[in-house]
């Protein structure tokens, strides 16, 4: 990759991001902007809502 002999694909970017405990968006971002933080908060909120809905469905 560093020598230019390997093409970088999305799955490889995901692996690299996980290695550094980052999201792929964070890895590709040029800074840790407020926009990225807002995006992550929104994704986390949606994920929590989805988990709650799944639990409600399982209970019924």
PDB file as gemmi writes it, atoms N, CA and C in Angstrom:
CRYST1    1.000    1.000    1.000  90.00  90.00  90.00 P 1                      
ATOM      1  N   UNK A   1       0.835  -1.188   0.000  1.00  0.00           N  
ATOM      2  CA  UNK A   1       0.000   0.000   0.000  1.00  0.00           C  
ATOM      3  C   UNK A   1       0.880   1.252   0.000  1.00  0.00           C  
ATOM      4  N   UNK A   2       1.831   1.315   0.902  1.00  0.00           N  
ATOM      5  CA  UNK A   2       2.669   2.501   1.004  1.00  0.00           C  
ATOM      6  C   UNK A   2       3.558   2.688  -0.217  1.00  0.00           C  
ATOM      7  N   UNK A   3       3.904   1.610  -0.863  1.00  0.00           N  
ATOM      8  CA  UNK A   3       4.780   1.698  -2.033  1.00  0.00           C  
ATOM      9  C   UNK A   3       4.005   1.899  -3.320  1.00  0.00           C  
ATOM     10  N   UNK A   4       2.679   1.865  -3.214  1.00  0.00           N  
ATOM     11  CA  UNK A   4       1.861   2.064  -4.397  1.00  0.00           C  
ATOM     12  C   UNK A   4       1.609   0.791  -5.180  1.00  0.00           C  
ATOM     13  N   UNK A   5       2.017  -0.348  -4.640  1.00  0.00           N  
ATOM     14  CA  UNK A   5       1.823  -1.596  -5.369  1.00  0.00           C  
ATOM     15  C   UNK A   5       0.500  -2.271  -5.041  1.00  0.00           C  
ATOM     16  N   UNK A   6      -0.196  -1.801  -4.025  1.00  0.00           N  
ATOM     17  CA  UNK A   6      -1.473  -2.398  -3.628  1.00  0.00           C  
ATOM     18  C   UNK A   6      -2.576  -1.360  -3.705  1.00  0.00           C  
ATOM     19  N   UNK A   7      -3.662  -1.715  -4.377  1.00  0.00           N  
ATOM     20  CA  UNK A   7      -4.818  -0.825  -4.423  1.00  0.00           C  
ATOM     21  C   UNK A   7      -5.539  -0.880  -3.083  1.00  0.00           C  
ATOM     22  N   UNK A   8      -5.980   0.258  -2.629  1.00  0.00           N  
ATOM     23  CA  UNK A   8      -6.697   0.353  -1.371  1.00  0.00           C  
ATOM     24  C   UNK A   8      -8.187   0.261  -1.650  1.00  0.00           C  
ATOM     25  N   UNK A   9      -8.892  -0.671  -0.981  1.00  0.00           N  
ATOM     26  CA  UNK A   9     -10.325  -0.802  -1.178  1.00  0.00           C  
ATOM     27  C   UNK A   9     -11.049  -0.514   0.136  1.00  0.00           C  
ATOM     28  N   UNK A  10     -12.365  -0.497   0.086  1.00  0.00           N  
ATOM     29  CA  UNK A  10     -13.164  -0.127   1.252  1.00  0.00           C  
ATOM     30  C   UNK A  10     -12.963  -1.094   2.412  1.00  0.00           C  
ATOM     31  N   UNK A  11     -12.912  -2.373   2.138  1.00  0.00           N  
ATOM     32  CA  UNK A  11     -12.728  -3.331   3.230  1.00  0.00           C  
ATOM     33  C   UNK A  11     -11.374  -3.144   3.906  1.00  0.00           C  
ATOM     34  N   UNK A  12     -10.376  -2.807   3.137  1.00  0.00           N  
ATOM     35  CA  UNK A  12      -9.049  -2.540   3.723  1.00  0.00           C  
ATOM     36  C   UNK A  12      -9.084  -1.264   4.563  1.00  0.00           C  
ATOM     37  N   UNK A  13      -9.779  -0.241   4.098  1.00  0.00           N  
ATOM     38  CA  UNK A  13      -9.922   0.984   4.884  1.00  0.00           C  
ATOM     39  C   UNK A  13     -10.627   0.697   6.207  1.00  0.00           C  
ATOM     40  N   UNK A  14     -11.652  -0.144   6.174  1.00  0.00           N  
ATOM     41  CA  UNK A  14     -12.351  -0.529   7.400  1.00  0.00           C  
ATOM     42  C   UNK A  14     -11.407  -1.233   8.364  1.00  0.00           C  
ATOM     43  N   UNK A  15     -10.572  -2.114   7.858  1.00  0.00           N  
ATOM     44  CA  UNK A  15      -9.606  -2.824   8.698  1.00  0.00           C  
ATOM     45  C   UNK A  15      -8.626  -1.851   9.345  1.00  0.00           C  
ATOM     46  N   UNK A  16      -8.131  -0.914   8.564  1.00  0.00           N  
ATOM     47  CA  UNK A  16      -7.179   0.071   9.085  1.00  0.00           C  
ATOM     48  C   UNK A  16      -7.848   0.952  10.136  1.00  0.00           C  
ATOM     49  N   UNK A  17      -9.069   1.370   9.874  1.00  0.00           N  
ATOM     50  CA  UNK A  17      -9.801   2.203  10.834  1.00  0.00           C  
ATOM     51  C   UNK A  17      -9.984   1.465  12.155  1.00  0.00           C  
ATOM     52  N   UNK A  18     -10.384   0.193  12.085  1.00  0.00           N  
ATOM     53  CA  UNK A  18     -10.574  -0.601  13.304  1.00  0.00           C  
ATOM     54  C   UNK A  18      -9.270  -0.744  14.072  1.00  0.00           C  
ATOM     55  N   UNK A  19      -8.171  -0.892  13.359  1.00  0.00           N  
ATOM     56  CA  UNK A  19      -6.862  -1.013  13.993  1.00  0.00           C  
ATOM     57  C   UNK A  19      -6.567   0.198  14.880  1.00  0.00           C  
ATOM     58  N   UNK A  20      -6.999   1.379  14.438  1.00  0.00           N  
ATOM     59  CA  UNK A  20      -6.759   2.611  15.179  1.00  0.00           C  
ATOM     60  C   UNK A  20      -7.975   3.048  16.004  1.00  0.00           C  
ATOM     61  N   UNK A  21      -8.958   2.134  16.147  1.00  0.00           N  
ATOM     62  CA  UNK A  21     -10.190   2.435  16.899  1.00  0.00           C  
ATOM     63  C   UNK A  21     -10.891   3.679  16.368  1.00  0.00           C  
ATOM     64  N   UNK A  22     -10.994   3.759  15.058  1.00  0.00           N  
ATOM     65  CA  UNK A  22     -11.659   4.865  14.381  1.00  0.00           C  
ATOM     66  C   UNK A  22     -12.752   4.312  13.481  1.00  0.00           C  
ATOM     67  N   UNK A  23     -13.667   5.188  13.105  1.00  0.00           N  
ATOM     68  CA  UNK A  23     -14.599   4.838  12.048  1.00  0.00           C  
ATOM     69  C   UNK A  23     -13.909   5.133  10.723  1.00  0.00           C  
ATOM     70  N   UNK A  24     -14.438   4.586   9.659  1.00  0.00           N  
ATOM     71  CA  UNK A  24     -13.864   4.871   8.344  1.00  0.00           C  
ATOM     72  C   UNK A  24     -13.980   6.351   8.022  1.00  0.00           C  
ATOM     73  N   UNK A  25     -15.082   6.967   8.445  1.00  0.00           N  
ATOM     74  CA  UNK A  25     -15.270   8.410   8.230  1.00  0.00           C  
ATOM     75  C   UNK A  25     -14.171   9.194   8.930  1.00  0.00           C  
ATOM     76  N   UNK A  26     -13.871   8.831  10.176  1.00  0.00           N  
ATOM     77  CA  UNK A  26     -12.813   9.523  10.910  1.00  0.00           C  
ATOM     78  C   UNK A  26     -11.462   9.342  10.226  1.00  0.00           C  
ATOM     79  N   UNK A  27     -11.219   8.143   9.746  1.00  0.00           N  
ATOM     80  CA  UNK A  27      -9.952   7.866   9.083  1.00  0.00           C  
ATOM     81  C   UNK A  27      -9.771   8.733   7.843  1.00  0.00           C  
ATOM     82  N   UNK A  28     -10.854   8.926   7.101  1.00  0.00           N  
ATOM     83  CA  UNK A  28     -10.774   9.682   5.855  1.00  0.00           C  
ATOM     84  C   UNK A  28     -10.893  11.191   6.052  1.00  0.00           C  
ATOM     85  N   UNK A  29     -11.376  11.611   7.206  1.00  0.00           N  
ATOM     86  CA  UNK A  29     -11.584  13.041   7.446  1.00  0.00           C  
ATOM     87  C   UNK A  29     -10.241  13.754   7.604  1.00  0.00           C  
ATOM     88  N   UNK A  30     -10.202  14.995   7.130  1.00  0.00           N  
ATOM     89  CA  UNK A  30      -8.976  15.767   7.252  1.00  0.00           C  
ATOM     90  C   UNK A  30      -8.841  16.419   8.624  1.00  0.00           C  
ATOM     91  N   UNK A  31      -9.902  16.412   9.413  1.00  0.00           N  
ATOM     92  CA  UNK A  31      -9.852  16.929  10.773  1.00  0.00           C  
ATOM     93  C   UNK A  31     -10.986  16.320  11.578  1.00  0.00           C  
ATOM     94  N   UNK A  32     -10.917  16.477  12.880  1.00  0.00           N  
ATOM     95  CA  UNK A  32     -11.975  15.968  13.749  1.00  0.00           C  
ATOM     96  C   UNK A  32     -13.015  17.074  13.909  1.00  0.00           C  
ATOM     97  N   UNK A  33     -13.729  17.335  12.844  1.00  0.00           N  
ATOM     98  CA  UNK A  33     -14.646  18.464  12.791  1.00  0.00           C  
ATOM     99  C   UNK A  33     -15.919  18.213  13.579  1.00  0.00           C  
ATOM    100  N   UNK A  34     -16.622  19.290  13.873  1.00  0.00           N  
ATOM    101  CA  UNK A  34     -17.901  19.193  14.565  1.00  0.00           C  
ATOM    102  C   UNK A  34     -18.912  18.424  13.728  1.00  0.00           C  
ATOM    103  N   UNK A  35     -18.815  18.532  12.417  1.00  0.00           N  
ATOM    104  CA  UNK A  35     -19.734  17.829  11.524  1.00  0.00           C  
ATOM    105  C   UNK A  35     -19.614  16.311  11.708  1.00  0.00           C  
ATOM    106  N   UNK A  36     -18.407  15.827  11.842  1.00  0.00           N  
ATOM    107  CA  UNK A  36     -18.184  14.395  12.047  1.00  0.00           C  
ATOM    108  C   UNK A  36     -18.729  13.973  13.403  1.00  0.00           C  
ATOM    109  N   UNK A  37     -18.484  14.783  14.421  1.00  0.00           N  
ATOM    110  CA  UNK A  37     -18.986  14.472  15.757  1.00  0.00           C  
ATOM    111  C   UNK A  37     -20.511  14.436  15.759  1.00  0.00           C  
ATOM    112  N   UNK A  38     -21.140  15.383  15.069  1.00  0.00           N  
ATOM    113  CA  UNK A  38     -22.600  15.397  14.970  1.00  0.00           C  
ATOM    114  C   UNK A  38     -23.106  14.150  14.251  1.00  0.00           C  
ATOM    115  N   UNK A  39     -22.419  13.770  13.194  1.00  0.00           N  
ATOM    116  CA  UNK A  39     -22.794  12.570  12.435  1.00  0.00           C  
ATOM    117  C   UNK A  39     -22.710  11.331  13.328  1.00  0.00           C  
ATOM    118  N   UNK A  40     -21.633  11.219  14.085  1.00  0.00           N  
ATOM    119  CA  UNK A  40     -21.462  10.062  14.965  1.00  0.00           C  
ATOM    120  C   UNK A  40     -22.536  10.023  16.049  1.00  0.00           C  
ATOM    121  N   UNK A  41     -22.882  11.191  16.604  1.00  0.00           N  
ATOM    122  CA  UNK A  41     -23.938  11.254  17.613  1.00  0.00           C  
ATOM    123  C   UNK A  41     -25.269  10.789  17.026  1.00  0.00           C  
ATOM    124  N   UNK A  42     -25.544  11.228  15.808  1.00  0.00           N  
ATOM    125  CA  UNK A  42     -26.788  10.843  15.144  1.00  0.00           C  
ATOM    126  C   UNK A  42     -26.830   9.342  14.885  1.00  0.00           C  
ATOM    127  N   UNK A  43     -25.731   8.779  14.422  1.00  0.00           N  
ATOM    128  CA  UNK A  43     -25.665   7.340  14.174  1.00  0.00           C  
ATOM    129  C   UNK A  43     -25.853   6.570  15.478  1.00  0.00           C  
ATOM    130  N   UNK A  44     -25.228   7.022  16.553  1.00  0.00           N  
ATOM    131  CA  UNK A  44     -25.381   6.355  17.844  1.00  0.00           C  
ATOM    132  C   UNK A  44     -26.815   6.425  18.340  1.00  0.00           C  
ATOM    133  N   UNK A  45     -27.464   7.573  18.179  1.00  0.00           N  
ATOM    134  CA  UNK A  45     -28.852   7.730  18.612  1.00  0.00           C  
ATOM    135  C   UNK A  45     -29.772   6.798  17.820  1.00  0.00           C  
ATOM    136  N   UNK A  46     -29.569   6.731  16.530  1.00  0.00           N  
ATOM    137  CA  UNK A  46     -30.382   5.853  15.680  1.00  0.00           C  
ATOM    138  C   UNK A  46     -30.147   4.395  16.052  1.00  0.00           C  
ATOM    139  N   UNK A  47     -28.911   4.038  16.327  1.00  0.00           N  
ATOM    140  CA  UNK A  47     -28.593   2.670  16.723  1.00  0.00           C  
ATOM    141  C   UNK A  47     -29.293   2.303  18.026  1.00  0.00           C  
ATOM    142  N   UNK A  48     -29.300   3.214  18.987  1.00  0.00           N  
ATOM    143  CA  UNK A  48     -29.981   2.959  20.256  1.00  0.00           C  
ATOM    144  C   UNK A  48     -31.485   2.788  20.050  1.00  0.00           C  
ATOM    145  N   UNK A  49     -32.088   3.631  19.218  1.00  0.00           N  
ATOM    146  CA  UNK A  49     -33.517   3.509  18.932  1.00  0.00           C  
ATOM    147  C   UNK A  49     -33.831   2.171  18.281  1.00  0.00           C  
ATOM    148  N   UNK A  50     -32.983   1.755  17.364  1.00  0.00           N  
ATOM    149  CA  UNK A  50     -33.171   0.481  16.690  1.00  0.00           C  
ATOM    150  C   UNK A  50     -33.097  -0.675  17.683  1.00  0.00           C  
ATOM    151  N   UNK A  51     -32.145  -0.626  18.592  1.00  0.00           N  
ATOM    152  CA  UNK A  51     -32.026  -1.673  19.600  1.00  0.00           C  
ATOM    153  C   UNK A  51     -33.263  -1.723  20.494  1.00  0.00           C  
ATOM    154  N   UNK A  52     -33.788  -0.554  20.860  1.00  0.00           N  
ATOM    155  CA  UNK A  52     -34.999  -0.504  21.682  1.00  0.00           C  
ATOM    156  C   UNK A  52     -36.174  -1.120  20.934  1.00  0.00           C  
ATOM    157  N   UNK A  53     -36.328  -0.797  19.673  1.00  0.00           N  
ATOM    158  CA  UNK A  53     -37.424  -1.342  18.868  1.00  0.00           C  
ATOM    159  C   UNK A  53     -37.304  -2.857  18.739  1.00  0.00           C  
ATOM    160  N   UNK A  54     -36.084  -3.343  18.529  1.00  0.00           N  
ATOM    161  CA  UNK A  54     -35.861  -4.776  18.415  1.00  0.00           C  
ATOM    162  C   UNK A  54     -36.240  -5.480  19.720  1.00  0.00           C  
ATOM    163  N   UNK A  55     -35.894  -4.875  20.849  1.00  0.00           N  
ATOM    164  CA  UNK A  55     -36.247  -5.457  22.147  1.00  0.00           C  
ATOM    165  C   UNK A  55     -37.762  -5.490  22.329  1.00  0.00           C  
ATOM    166  N   UNK A  56     -38.456  -4.436  21.894  1.00  0.00           N  
ATOM    167  CA  UNK A  56     -39.908  -4.393  21.977  1.00  0.00           C  
ATOM    168  C   UNK A  56     -40.540  -5.506  21.137  1.00  0.00           C  
ATOM    169  N   UNK A  57     -39.993  -5.719  19.970  1.00  0.00           N  
ATOM    170  CA  UNK A  57     -40.516  -6.758  19.071  1.00  0.00           C  
ATOM    171  C   UNK A  57     -40.292  -8.140  19.677  1.00  0.00           C  
ATOM    172  N   UNK A  58     -39.121  -8.343  20.241  1.00  0.00           N  
ATOM    173  CA  UNK A  58     -38.801  -9.637  20.833  1.00  0.00           C  
ATOM    174  C   UNK A  58     -39.708  -9.929  22.025  1.00  0.00           C  
ATOM    175  N   UNK A  59     -40.028  -8.909  22.822  1.00  0.00           N  
ATOM    176  CA  UNK A  59     -40.872  -9.081  23.995  1.00  0.00           C  
ATOM    177  C   UNK A  59     -42.295  -9.474  23.630  1.00  0.00           C  
ATOM    178  N   UNK A  60     -42.771  -9.055  22.490  1.00  0.00           N  
ATOM    179  CA  UNK A  60     -44.150  -9.340  22.085  1.00  0.00           C  
ATOM    180  C   UNK A  60     -44.170 -10.572  21.310  1.00  0.00           C  
TER     181      UNK A  60                                                      
END                                                                             
